[in-house]
């Protein structure tokens, strides 16, 4: 669908299209997070895709529904979304 075709749609059609796109994005994010969560286990060494923790290896302490608690060897803990974890 082109931008010119979008401009010809009504407000209600655009809202329903927007809702469909948002639902699809949420579904794909949920699938990606679930796939990563299956591969995680407590005690595993991981990296995080975030500038604050770049280059650090962290160990998994706890896995929640959407986030995981990670710790550095020095003992400092971080609560990180599962989507940012790389293993």
N, CA, C and O atoms as CSV, one atom per row, in Angstrom:
chain,resi,resn,atom,element,x,y,z
A,1,UNK,N,N,0.841,-1.173,0.000
A,1,UNK,CA,C,0.000,0.000,0.000
A,1,UNK,C,C,0.891,1.243,0.000
A,1,UNK,O,O,1.818,1.347,0.803
A,2,UNK,N,N,0.615,2.155,-0.876
A,2,UNK,CA,C,1.388,3.391,-0.990
A,2,UNK,C,C,0.823,4.465,-0.079
A,2,UNK,O,O,-0.294,4.344,0.425
A,3,UNK,N,N,1.599,5.514,0.128
A,3,UNK,CA,C,1.153,6.644,0.935
A,3,UNK,C,C,-0.023,7.340,0.269
A,3,UNK,O,O,-0.930,7.811,0.955
A,4,UNK,N,N,-0.024,7.411,-1.052
A,4,UNK,CA,C,-1.147,8.032,-1.758
A,4,UNK,C,C,-2.440,7.242,-1.530
A,4,UNK,O,O,-3.517,7.831,-1.437
A,5,UNK,N,N,-2.338,5.924,-1.441
A,5,UNK,CA,C,-3.518,5.106,-1.156
A,5,UNK,C,C,-3.989,5.304,0.278
A,5,UNK,O,O,-5.188,5.255,0.553
A,6,UNK,N,N,-3.053,5.528,1.189
A,6,UNK,CA,C,-3.415,5.766,2.584
A,6,UNK,C,C,-4.213,7.054,2.742
A,6,UNK,O,O,-5.146,7.121,3.542
A,7,UNK,N,N,-3.846,8.063,1.984
A,7,UNK,CA,C,-4.548,9.340,2.112
A,7,UNK,C,C,-5.990,9.258,1.638
A,7,UNK,O,O,-6.805,10.106,2.001
A,8,UNK,N,N,-6.317,8.263,0.842
A,8,UNK,CA,C,-7.683,8.114,0.363
A,8,UNK,C,C,-8.576,7.352,1.342
A,8,UNK,O,O,-9.792,7.303,1.151
A,9,UNK,N,N,-7.991,6.755,2.391
A,9,UNK,CA,C,-8.771,6.005,3.371
A,9,UNK,C,C,-9.444,6.948,4.369
A,9,UNK,O,O,-8.971,8.058,4.612
A,10,UNK,N,N,-10.540,6.493,4.933
A,10,UNK,CA,C,-11.235,7.286,5.944
A,10,UNK,C,C,-10.529,7.142,7.296
A,10,UNK,O,O,-9.643,6.304,7.461
A,11,UNK,N,N,-10.935,7.968,8.249
A,11,UNK,CA,C,-10.337,7.927,9.586
A,11,UNK,C,C,-10.569,6.566,10.241
A,11,UNK,O,O,-9.652,6.013,10.849
A,12,UNK,N,N,-11.751,6.031,10.131
A,12,UNK,CA,C,-12.047,4.732,10.762
A,12,UNK,C,C,-11.242,3.605,10.119
A,12,UNK,O,O,-10.799,2.688,10.811
A,13,UNK,N,N,-11.053,3.666,8.815
A,13,UNK,CA,C,-10.238,2.651,8.136
A,13,UNK,C,C,-8.776,2.766,8.552
A,13,UNK,O,O,-8.099,1.754,8.734
A,14,UNK,N,N,-8.289,3.994,8.703
A,14,UNK,CA,C,-6.909,4.196,9.154
A,14,UNK,C,C,-6.719,3.699,10.586
A,14,UNK,O,O,-5.682,3.118,10.909
A,15,UNK,N,N,-7.707,3.922,11.438
A,15,UNK,CA,C,-7.613,3.447,12.824
A,15,UNK,C,C,-7.594,1.923,12.884
A,15,UNK,O,O,-6.833,1.343,13.658
A,16,UNK,N,N,-8.419,1.279,12.080
A,16,UNK,CA,C,-8.421,-0.182,12.080
A,16,UNK,C,C,-7.121,-0.736,11.507
A,16,UNK,O,O,-6.619,-1.756,11.979
A,17,UNK,N,N,-6.575,-0.071,10.496
A,17,UNK,CA,C,-5.281,-0.470,9.937
A,17,UNK,C,C,-4.181,-0.300,10.983
A,17,UNK,O,O,-3.324,-1.170,11.137
A,18,UNK,N,N,-4.208,0.820,11.697
A,18,UNK,CA,C,-3.232,1.082,12.751
A,18,UNK,C,C,-3.330,0.023,13.846
A,18,UNK,O,O,-2.311,-0.474,14.326
A,19,UNK,N,N,-4.535,-0.313,14.234
A,19,UNK,CA,C,-4.734,-1.332,15.269
A,19,UNK,C,C,-4.181,-2.681,14.817
A,19,UNK,O,O,-3.563,-3.393,15.609
A,20,UNK,N,N,-4.395,-3.033,13.561
A,20,UNK,CA,C,-3.880,-4.300,13.033
A,20,UNK,C,C,-2.357,-4.312,13.027
A,20,UNK,O,O,-1.743,-5.325,13.361
A,21,UNK,N,N,-1.749,-3.202,12.653
A,21,UNK,CA,C,-0.282,-3.113,12.633
A,21,UNK,C,C,0.277,-3.220,14.047
A,21,UNK,O,O,1.238,-3.955,14.272
A,22,UNK,N,N,-0.301,-2.505,14.996
A,22,UNK,CA,C,0.167,-2.538,16.382
A,22,UNK,C,C,0.034,-3.947,16.960
A,22,UNK,O,O,0.945,-4.428,17.633
A,23,UNK,N,N,-1.089,-4.605,16.704
A,23,UNK,CA,C,-1.281,-5.964,17.205
A,23,UNK,C,C,-0.264,-6.935,16.611
A,23,UNK,O,O,0.215,-7.833,17.302
A,24,UNK,N,N,0.064,-6.759,15.345
A,24,UNK,CA,C,1.060,-7.609,14.697
A,24,UNK,C,C,2.439,-7.394,15.301
A,24,UNK,O,O,3.175,-8.354,15.532
A,25,UNK,N,N,2.789,-6.145,15.556
A,25,UNK,CA,C,4.088,-5.833,16.179
A,25,UNK,C,C,4.169,-6.452,17.566
A,25,UNK,O,O,5.177,-7.072,17.907
A,26,UNK,N,N,3.126,-6.293,18.368
A,26,UNK,CA,C,3.115,-6.859,19.721
A,26,UNK,C,C,3.238,-8.374,19.682
A,26,UNK,O,O,3.957,-8.957,20.493
A,27,UNK,N,N,2.544,-9.020,18.747
A,27,UNK,CA,C,2.584,-10.473,18.624
A,27,UNK,C,C,3.996,-10.952,18.272
A,27,UNK,O,O,4.497,-11.914,18.854
A,28,UNK,N,N,4.630,-10.269,17.311
A,28,UNK,CA,C,5.984,-10.673,16.901
A,28,UNK,C,C,6.987,-10.461,18.029
A,28,UNK,O,O,7.881,-11.285,18.221
A,29,UNK,N,N,6.853,-9.363,18.780
A,29,UNK,CA,C,7.741,-9.121,19.922
A,29,UNK,C,C,7.560,-10.197,20.986
A,29,UNK,O,O,8.529,-10.662,21.587
A,30,UNK,N,N,6.305,-10.588,21.211
A,30,UNK,CA,C,6.022,-11.615,22.203
A,30,UNK,C,C,6.632,-12.954,21.788
A,30,UNK,O,O,7.192,-13.662,22.624
A,31,UNK,N,N,6.528,-13.307,20.502
A,31,UNK,CA,C,7.136,-14.547,20.008
A,31,UNK,C,C,8.651,-14.517,20.163
A,31,UNK,O,O,9.258,-15.500,20.588
A,32,UNK,N,N,9.259,-13.383,19.816
A,32,UNK,CA,C,10.719,-13.251,19.931
A,32,UNK,C,C,11.152,-13.377,21.380
A,32,UNK,O,O,12.133,-14.060,21.676
A,33,UNK,N,N,10.439,-12.730,22.279
A,33,UNK,CA,C,10.770,-12.787,23.698
A,33,UNK,C,C,10.602,-14.201,24.243
A,33,UNK,O,O,11.426,-14.667,25.029
A,34,UNK,N,N,9.547,-14.877,23.833
A,34,UNK,CA,C,9.313,-16.251,24.287
A,34,UNK,C,C,10.419,-17.185,23.811
A,34,UNK,O,O,10.868,-18.061,24.551
A,35,UNK,N,N,10.851,-16.989,22.571
A,35,UNK,CA,C,11.927,-17.837,22.034
A,35,UNK,C,C,13.229,-17.615,22.805
A,35,UNK,O,O,13.958,-18.568,23.080
A,36,UNK,N,N,13.522,-16.364,23.152
A,36,UNK,CA,C,14.723,-16.081,23.933
A,36,UNK,C,C,14.596,-16.624,25.342
A,36,UNK,O,O,15.562,-17.136,25.909
A,37,UNK,N,N,13.403,-16.512,25.906
A,37,UNK,CA,C,13.188,-16.947,27.281
A,37,UNK,C,C,13.393,-18.448,27.431
A,37,UNK,O,O,13.891,-18.903,28.460
A,38,UNK,N,N,13.018,-19.218,26.425
A,38,UNK,CA,C,13.181,-20.670,26.462
A,38,UNK,C,C,14.662,-21.029,26.543
A,38,UNK,O,O,15.030,-21.999,27.207
A,39,UNK,N,N,15.510,-20.257,25.875
A,39,UNK,CA,C,16.941,-20.543,25.868
A,39,UNK,C,C,17.681,-20.075,27.097
A,39,UNK,O,O,18.841,-20.440,27.288
A,40,UNK,N,N,17.044,-19.271,27.942
A,40,UNK,CA,C,17.703,-18.762,29.146
A,40,UNK,C,C,17.557,-19.729,30.309
A,40,UNK,O,O,16.564,-20.447,30.420
A,41,UNK,N,N,18.555,-19.735,31.167
A,41,UNK,CA,C,18.456,-20.497,32.407
A,41,UNK,C,C,19.270,-19.776,33.477
A,41,UNK,O,O,20.202,-19.032,33.170
A,42,UNK,N,N,18.910,-20.004,34.717
A,42,UNK,CA,C,19.588,-19.362,35.841
A,42,UNK,C,C,21.035,-19.839,35.887
A,42,UNK,O,O,21.307,-21.033,35.757
A,43,UNK,N,N,21.958,-18.903,36.071
A,43,UNK,CA,C,23.380,-19.216,36.125
A,43,UNK,C,C,24.084,-19.059,34.795
A,43,UNK,O,O,25.312,-19.119,34.735
A,44,UNK,N,N,23.345,-18.863,33.746
A,44,UNK,CA,C,23.900,-18.724,32.401
A,44,UNK,C,C,24.623,-17.378,32.265
A,44,UNK,O,O,24.208,-16.397,32.882
A,45,UNK,N,N,25.677,-17.316,31.481
A,45,UNK,CA,C,26.401,-16.077,31.221
A,45,UNK,C,C,25.888,-15.474,29.923
A,45,UNK,O,O,25.836,-16.148,28.894
A,46,UNK,N,N,25.509,-14.193,29.977
A,46,UNK,CA,C,24.917,-13.514,28.825
A,46,UNK,C,C,25.520,-12.119,28.658
A,46,UNK,O,O,26.253,-11.630,29.518
A,47,UNK,N,N,25.193,-11.499,27.533
A,47,UNK,CA,C,25.532,-10.108,27.262
A,47,UNK,C,C,24.231,-9.349,27.052
A,47,UNK,O,O,23.194,-9.946,26.762
A,48,UNK,N,N,24.292,-8.018,27.201
A,48,UNK,CA,C,23.105,-7.190,27.031
A,48,UNK,C,C,23.362,-6.168,25.937
A,48,UNK,O,O,24.417,-5.534,25.901
A,49,UNK,N,N,22.390,-6.012,25.044
A,49,UNK,CA,C,22.496,-5.064,23.947
A,49,UNK,C,C,22.048,-3.682,24.422
A,49,UNK,O,O,20.954,-3.223,24.095
A,50,UNK,N,N,22.921,-3.025,25.205
A,50,UNK,CA,C,22.633,-1.697,25.741
A,50,UNK,C,C,23.958,-0.999,26.013
A,50,UNK,O,O,24.890,-1.626,26.517
A,51,UNK,N,N,24.061,0.299,25.686
A,51,UNK,CA,C,25.332,1.011,25.872
A,51,UNK,C,C,25.841,1.014,27.317
A,51,UNK,O,O,27.051,0.998,27.542
A,52,UNK,N,N,24.943,1.034,28.286
A,52,UNK,CA,C,25.356,1.073,29.688
A,52,UNK,C,C,26.090,-0.203,30.105
A,52,UNK,O,O,26.961,-0.164,30.974
A,53,UNK,N,N,25.747,-1.309,29.499
A,53,UNK,CA,C,26.342,-2.599,29.863
A,53,UNK,C,C,27.159,-3.201,28.733
A,53,UNK,O,O,27.379,-4.412,28.706
A,54,UNK,N,N,27.608,-2.377,27.805
A,54,UNK,CA,C,28.342,-2.861,26.633
A,54,UNK,C,C,29.640,-3.556,27.047
A,54,UNK,O,O,30.403,-3.042,27.865
A,55,UNK,N,N,29.868,-4.719,26.472
A,55,UNK,CA,C,31.116,-5.445,26.701
A,55,UNK,C,C,31.174,-6.213,28.003
A,55,UNK,O,O,32.177,-6.878,28.262
A,56,UNK,N,N,30.150,-6.155,28.832
A,56,UNK,CA,C,30.169,-6.858,30.112
A,56,UNK,C,C,29.440,-8.189,29.993
A,56,UNK,O,O,28.427,-8.309,29.304
A,57,UNK,N,N,29.980,-9.176,30.679
A,57,UNK,CA,C,29.302,-10.461,30.746
A,57,UNK,C,C,28.593,-10.528,32.093
A,57,UNK,O,O,29.192,-10.282,33.140
A,58,UNK,N,N,27.320,-10.861,32.047
A,58,UNK,CA,C,26.509,-10.913,33.248
A,58,UNK,C,C,25.959,-12.323,33.435
A,58,UNK,O,O,25.836,-13.084,32.476
A,59,UNK,N,N,25.634,-12.657,34.666
A,59,UNK,CA,C,25.037,-13.973,34.916
A,59,UNK,C,C,23.574,-13.788,35.285
A,59,UNK,O,O,23.201,-12.805,35.925
A,60,UNK,N,N,22.758,-14.736,34.878
A,60,UNK,CA,C,21.320,-14.682,35.104
A,60,UNK,C,C,21.019,-15.166,36.523
A,60,UNK,O,O,21.400,-16.272,36.907
A,61,UNK,N,N,20.325,-14.314,37.303
A,61,UNK,CA,C,19.932,-14.682,38.666
A,61,UNK,C,C,18.486,-15.157,38.735
A,61,UNK,O,O,18.174,-16.117,39.439
A,62,UNK,N,N,17.595,-14.472,37.992
A,62,UNK,CA,C,16.173,-14.773,38.054
A,62,UNK,C,C,15.534,-14.418,36.723
A,62,UNK,O,O,15.913,-13.427,36.099
A,63,UNK,N,N,14.570,-15.215,36.281
A,63,UNK,CA,C,13.859,-14.955,35.033
A,63,UNK,C,C,12.392,-14.732,35.362
A,63,UNK,O,O,11.721,-15.620,35.888
A,64,UNK,N,N,11.900,-13.540,35.048
A,64,UNK,CA,C,10.493,-13.209,35.241
A,64,UNK,C,C,9.762,-13.329,33.908
A,64,UNK,O,O,10.321,-13.834,32.934
A,65,UNK,N,N,8.513,-12.866,33.862
A,65,UNK,CA,C,7.706,-12.989,32.649
A,65,UNK,C,C,8.290,-12.185,31.509
A,65,UNK,O,O,8.414,-12.707,30.400
A,66,UNK,N,N,8.658,-10.924,31.740
A,66,UNK,CA,C,9.163,-10.079,30.660
A,66,UNK,C,C,10.585,-9.589,30.899
A,66,UNK,O,O,11.224,-9.085,29.976
A,67,UNK,N,N,11.087,-9.726,32.109
A,67,UNK,CA,C,12.423,-9.228,32.439
A,67,UNK,C,C,13.224,-10.282,33.187
A,67,UNK,O,O,12.678,-11.256,33.706
A,68,UNK,N,N,14.520,-10.064,33.229
A,68,UNK,CA,C,15.402,-10.974,33.956
A,68,UNK,C,C,16.330,-10.151,34.841
A,68,UNK,O,O,16.709,-9.032,34.493
A,69,UNK,N,N,16.691,-10.718,35.989
A,69,UNK,CA,C,17.633,-10.073,36.889
A,69,UNK,C,C,19.016,-10.631,36.586
A,69,UNK,O,O,19.249,-11.837,36.670
A,70,UNK,N,N,19.934,-9.726,36.231
A,70,UNK,CA,C,21.294,-10.115,35.880
A,70,UNK,C,C,22.261,-9.471,36.849
A,70,UNK,O,O,21.987,-8.398,37.386
A,71,UNK,N,N,23.392,-10.121,37.076
A,71,UNK,CA,C,24.392,-9.535,37.970
A,71,UNK,C,C,25.776,-9.617,37.350
A,71,UNK,O,O,26.100,-10.536,36.599
A,72,UNK,N,N,26.575,-8.623,37.696
A,72,UNK,CA,C,27.978,-8.566,37.293
A,72,UNK,C,C,28.780,-9.259,38.384
A,72,UNK,O,O,28.279,-9.435,39.494
A,73,UNK,N,N,30.002,-9.654,38.094
A,73,UNK,CA,C,30.834,-10.345,39.078
A,73,UNK,C,C,31.029,-9.528,40.345
A,73,UNK,O,O,31.201,-10.092,41.426
A,74,UNK,N,N,31.004,-8.193,40.223
A,74,UNK,CA,C,31.189,-7.334,41.389
A,74,UNK,C,C,29.982,-7.365,42.317
A,74,UNK,O,O,30.057,-6.863,43.439
A,75,UNK,N,N,28.877,-7.941,41.873
A,75,UNK,CA,C,27.700,-8.079,42.716
A,75,UNK,C,C,26.560,-7.147,42.367
A,75,UNK,O,O,25.455,-7.307,42.885
A,76,UNK,N,N,26.805,-6.173,41.498
A,76,UNK,CA,C,25.763,-5.228,41.126
A,76,UNK,C,C,24.724,-5.929,40.254
A,76,UNK,O,O,25.077,-6.677,39.342
A,77,UNK,N,N,23.436,-5.687,40.536
A,77,UNK,CA,C,22.350,-6.346,39.812
A,77,UNK,C,C,21.617,-5.360,38.906
A,77,UNK,O,O,21.503,-4.173,39.210
A,78,UNK,N,N,21.127,-5.882,37.792
A,78,UNK,CA,C,20.353,-5.103,36.833
A,78,UNK,C,C,19.120,-5.904,36.451
A,78,UNK,O,O,19.184,-7.123,36.290
A,79,UNK,N,N,17.994,-5.208,36.305
A,79,UNK,CA,C,16.773,-5.824,35.796
A,79,UNK,C,C,16.658,-5.398,34.344
A,79,UNK,O,O,16.531,-4.210,34.048
A,80,UNK,N,N,16.704,-6.374,33.431
A,80,UNK,CA,C,16.818,-6.107,32.005
A,80,UNK,C,C,15.680,-6.804,31.259
A,80,UNK,O,O,15.347,-7.945,31.581
A,81,UNK,N,N,15.072,-6.133,30.258
A,81,UNK,CA,C,14.082,-6.816,29.440
A,81,UNK,C,C,14.717,-7.989,28.685
A,81,UNK,O,O,15.854,-7.898,28.222
A,82,UNK,N,N,13.979,-9.069,28.570
A,82,UNK,CA,C,14.505,-10.278,27.931
A,82,UNK,C,C,14.880,-10.002,26.472
A,82,UNK,O,O,15.784,-10.638,25.930
A,83,UNK,N,N,14.197,-9.069,25.850
A,83,UNK,CA,C,14.471,-8.769,24.437
A,83,UNK,C,C,15.866,-8.198,24.215
A,83,UNK,O,O,16.392,-8.290,23.106
A,84,UNK,N,N,16.481,-7.609,25.245
A,84,UNK,CA,C,17.836,-7.046,25.113
A,84,UNK,C,C,18.948,-8.047,25.409
A,84,UNK,O,O,20.123,-7.750,25.197
A,85,UNK,N,N,18.589,-9.213,25.890
A,85,UNK,CA,C,19.593,-10.210,26.282
A,85,UNK,C,C,20.067,-10.982,25.055
A,85,UNK,O,O,19.268,-11.404,24.218
A,86,UNK,N,N,21.386,-11.156,24.967
A,86,UNK,CA,C,22.004,-11.945,23.899
A,86,UNK,C,C,22.818,-13.062,24.540
A,86,UNK,O,O,23.568,-12.830,25.488
A,87,UNK,N,N,22.665,-14.263,24.021
A,87,UNK,CA,C,23.443,-15.391,24.559
A,87,UNK,C,C,24.038,-16.207,23.459
A,87,UNK,O,O,24.724,-17.194,23.724
